[in-house]
Amino acid sequence: MTETDFIPSAYPTIVLEGTVEWKSPSNIALVKYWGKKENQIPANPSISFTLDACATTTAVTYKKLKEKGANFSFDLSFEGKPKEDFKPKIEIFLARIEKYLPFLKSYHFNIDTSNSFPHSSGIASSASGMSALALCFMSLEKELNPEISANYFKNKASFLARLGSGSACRSIEGPLVQWGKHKNTNGSTDLFGIKYPHKVHPVFNNYQDTILLVDKGQKQVSSTVGHNLMHNHPYAAQRFAQAHTNLDDLQTVFEEGDLKKFIEIVESEALTLHAMMMTSMPYFILMKPNTLEIINKIWEFRTITKSNICFTLDAGANVHVLYPESEKEQAFQFIKDQLIAYCENEQYLCDRIGLGAKQLYN
């Protein structure tokens, strides 16, 4: 598919008003997306676990205007309270997607959104938030054109979410979603995420993710700034090639259930992401001392117990502790006994891989 496939012709149906509500999860990348081209096109392909509990719920009530406006008309609230400081980001998103949803200036929207995880918890909400909003708009387009297929609906929702936040395109489906053109993955594209099309061993079913909130403060560097630092990065070409190689290797890992190799790839990817930030210009250290303490504790525990617990990181100090469901009891006891002491106010979130976004109301 190309971008023009998502530009609609005239809508056959008139819709005056309505309400739609979607719940969309966050996700955690195993192979990291870091670096992008114009229009939110990734510089390398990525793959992620879709989460389950960490999610955004967004309800959109819409009412047709008497005539199409010159500007976008919407009110925005977060957990029932007006949130004016969110509005500029939504304005940018609407401007990016208007070409693909030409009805946007013909309606007034009341957007109410909330997160299942604590605000300012250090969990990125852009993936869950933008995907939930994109799905709400797609539900309205489905009302305007009931002939839209389920597959087109999901692909376009992912395409639109990407224009709000790159990683948001990986939150529409689950449990594994790949985004970015990769020669050995049929159907892969830079335009939207696809459900991982290859065989996955049962050991990865219901994989667990305990998120350790090491630092709940505002990110030291925004994702946009971080991605842009890859443009002139001395190791960018090697990093992008590494991502392709790791995706190749993960196909065998997922098929055979090779957890040792899974750990190698996932932890290497996490550390490479932070290495790219430490070797950019300007440079940043996003880990905190407690991040390193947790990593060393995980390595020590894994050596002693021969368990398959491992870590990954986002572009910050928090640690995602990953482990198979069969090791849940042992791993969680270790986390409680030895790791939560390194979290801010001993806060952590328990999650697992999920199946993607769910419509709650239409």
N, C-alpha and C positions, 0 to 999 in steps of 0.2 A: 504494500500500500504506500501511497505518497500523501503528502500534506493536503493536496487538492481533493483527495477522497473524503476528507472530513469537512469540506465546504458544502453545505446543503443547498438544494434548490428550494423553490417555494414550498411552504408547509401546507399540507392539504386540510388541516384542522385549525379551528380558532379556539383558543383556551383563554378564558377571562380571568380566572383566579384559581388558587389551589394552594396546597401545602404538601411538601415532601420532606422526608427525614431519612438520613443515612448515618450509619455508624461505620467508621473506617479506621483500621488499625495503623499503628506505626510499623516500621520494619527495621531490621538490623542487617546491614550488608556483610556478607562473608568475603566476597571479592569487592573491593571498594571502588566506588565512582569518585574520582578526584581529578578535576580538570574538565572544562567544557568549552565548546565552541559557541557560535551564535545560536540564538533561539533554543537554548537549553539542550543542545546536542552534546552527548557525552564524548569525552576524548577517549574513553575506553569502556568496554562492556563491564557489567557488574551483575552480581546475583545476591539475593537476600532471603533470609527467613522472614516471612510475614508473622508479626506478633498477633496476640489474641486479646490480652487484657488491656494493654496500653493503646487506647483508641480515642478518637474524637467523634462526638455525635453532633451533627449539624442539621438543623431544621430551617427550611427556606419557605416562607409564605410569599406568594407572588400575586400581583394584581395588575391587570393590563391597564396601561395609561390611555387616555383619550387620543393622544397622538404621540408618536415616537419622540423622545426627548433628544436634546443636543448632548446631554451628559448621562452618565449612569445614575440611576436613582435607587439608593438602598440605605437601610439602617442596619447597624451591626451591634450585636450585644454578645457578651461573653458571660456565660453562666447567669443569664438573665439581667445583666447590667450593661448599659451602653459602654462601648469600648472604642472611643474615637481614635486612639493611637494605632488600632489595627487597620483603620480604613484606608490609609495610603497604600498598603500592601495589596489590599483587595482591589483598589482602583487600578493598580498596575496589572494585576491578574486579569481583570475584566477587559482592559485594553488589549492585552495579548490574545485573548480568546474570542474577541468580538467577531473577528473574521469567520470563525467557525461556528459561532452561535449568534447569528445576526438579529435575533429577537431580544437581545439583552437590554437595549435602550427602549424597548416597547413596554417594559414592566417596571413596577416598583417592587423591590425585594426587601423583606424583613429577614435578616439572617441571624439566627441564634445558635451559638456554638458552645460546646463544653468539652472538657477533657476528663477521662477516667483517672488520669494520673494528676498529682498535685501540680498546680501552676508554679512555674519557676523551680520545678524539680530537677531541672537539668536534662530532661528528656525532650528531644526535638519534636515539636508538634507540627512542623510545617508539612511533613509527609502525610500524617493522618488528617490534618486540617484541610489541606488543599485537595486531597483526594475525596474527602467527604463532600466538599463544596462542588467539585467537578461532577460528582455523581448526582447531586441534587439538580444541577443544571441539565444534566443528561436526562433525568427523569421528566423534566419539563419538555425537553425536545422530543422525548418519546410520546408525550401527550400530543404534541403538535404534529408528529409524524408516527402513527402507530405501526407503520411498516418497518421501522428500525429493528434489525435482528439483534438477538442477545449477544452475539459475537461482536457485531459492529458497536453495540452499546458499550461493552467492556473495553474494546480497543480505543474508542474515542474518549471515553472517560479517562483512561490512562494517558492518552495523548494530551488532553486538556490539563490534567493534573501536573504533567511534566512541565507545562508552561508556567505553573505557579511555583513549583519546587521540583527539581529534577527527581529526587528520590521518591516523591509522591506517586510517580507512575508505577512504583513497585508495590503499592498498598491496595490495589484494587482486588487482586486475587491472592491465592496462597496454595500450599504452604511455602513453595519456593518460586520466586519470580526472577527472571533474567531480563535485563535491559541493556540494549546496545548491540550493534551488529557484531556477530562472531561467526566466523566461517564454518565452525563445526556444530552450530546450533541452528537447525531448520526453523525458519520463521522469525529469527531474531532480527531486531530492527532498532535503530536509534530513536524512532518516533514514539514508541510506547513499550511498556513492559509486557512480557508474555509469561504465561504459566510454564514452568520448566518442563520441557517436552520429553526428557529422557527418563530412563528407569531409575527409581529411587528405592534403596534397600529399606526394609521395615524398621531397622534400628534408628532411622531418622524420624519415624513417626512420633508425634507429640514431644519433640525435642524441647528441653527446658531452657529458659533464659532468666536468670536472676540478675537484676540490674542494680549494681551497687552505686549509690549516689554519693560519690566522693566530693563533688563540688557542685552546689546548686546555683551558683552565681551565673551572671550573664557570660556568654561565651567570649573568650579573649579576642577572637577574630571571627567575623561572620563567615558563613559558608561561601557566600559570593566572593569575598576577598580571598579566601583560601583557594577556591577553584581558579581564580584569575592568576594567582601566583604560579600556577603551572605553565603559563604561556611561555615564559623565558627560563624555566627551571632547567638547570644543567643535567638533571637525571630524568627529565620527563619522558623521553623516548624509551628509555629502558623500563621505566615504570609501566608505561602503557603496554609494552610487549609482555611484561611480567603478568599483567592482568589476563591477557589472552592465554598465556601458558597455564596459569592457574585454573582458568575455566576449563581448558582441555583436561587437566589432571583431575578436576573435580568430577567430571563425567564418569571416570572409572571409580573414583572414591564413592560417589553416590550409588553406583550400580552394585559395587561389591560390599559396601558397608565398612570400608577401611577407615576406622576411626583414628588410627594413629596418623595416617596421611592427612585426614581431615584436620586434625589438630595442627599439624605442621603448616598447612596452607592458611588456615584461618588466623592463627597467631602471627604468622609472617606478614599477612596482609594488614593486620592491625598495626604492627610495628612499622611497616613500610609507609602507611598513611602518615604516621607521626614523624617518620624520618623525612618525608617530603616537606613537611612544615618546618622542620628544624634546619633544613638545607636550602630553603627558599630565601629570597631577598625582597622585603625584610623577612626575618626568621622568627619563629614562634616555638615555644615549648608549651604544649597544651596539657601535658600530664602534670599531676601534682605529686609530691613525695608519697602520698598514700596510694596513688595509682601504682607506683613501682613496688610498694610494700605488698599490695594485693597480688600483683603478678608474680613476685618471688614466692609468696606463700602458696599460690596455685602450683607453681613448678615444683616446689618442695613436696607438697601433698601428693602430686601425681607420681613423683619418683618413688615415694614411700609406699603408696597404696596400689600403684599400677592402674589407677582409675582413668577414665576418659574425660575428665573435667578439663575445660580450657577457657580461654578468654578471647573476647574481641573488644575493640574500642571504637567509639565514634570520634568525631573531631572535637574532643574535649577530654575531661579527666575521668569521667565515669567509666565503669567496667561492666561489660556484659559477660556473665559467667554462664557458659553453655555446657550442657551435659545431657546424656540420653536419659529417657524416663526410667530405664531399668536401674539407674544409679541415683535416682532422685533422693532417696532417704539418706544415703551416705553423704552425697554432695551437699545437701541442704544443712545437715548437721555440721559439716565442716565450715560452711558459710557462716552459720550462726556462731560457732565457737571461735573462729579465727579471723573472719573477714569483716563482719559488720562493724567492728571496732574502728575500722579505718574509714567508715562512711561519715558524712556530715550528719550529726545528730543520730547516728546509727540507723539511717534511713535506707531502705532498699525496696525494690518492687519485684514480685514474683510473676513471671509470665511464661509463655510457652508458644510454640509456633501455632498459627491459626490458619483459617481457610479464606480470609479476605473480608471485604466489606459486606455489610448486610443492610438491606432496606428495612426501615422500621415503620414507615408510614407513607402512604401516597393517597 
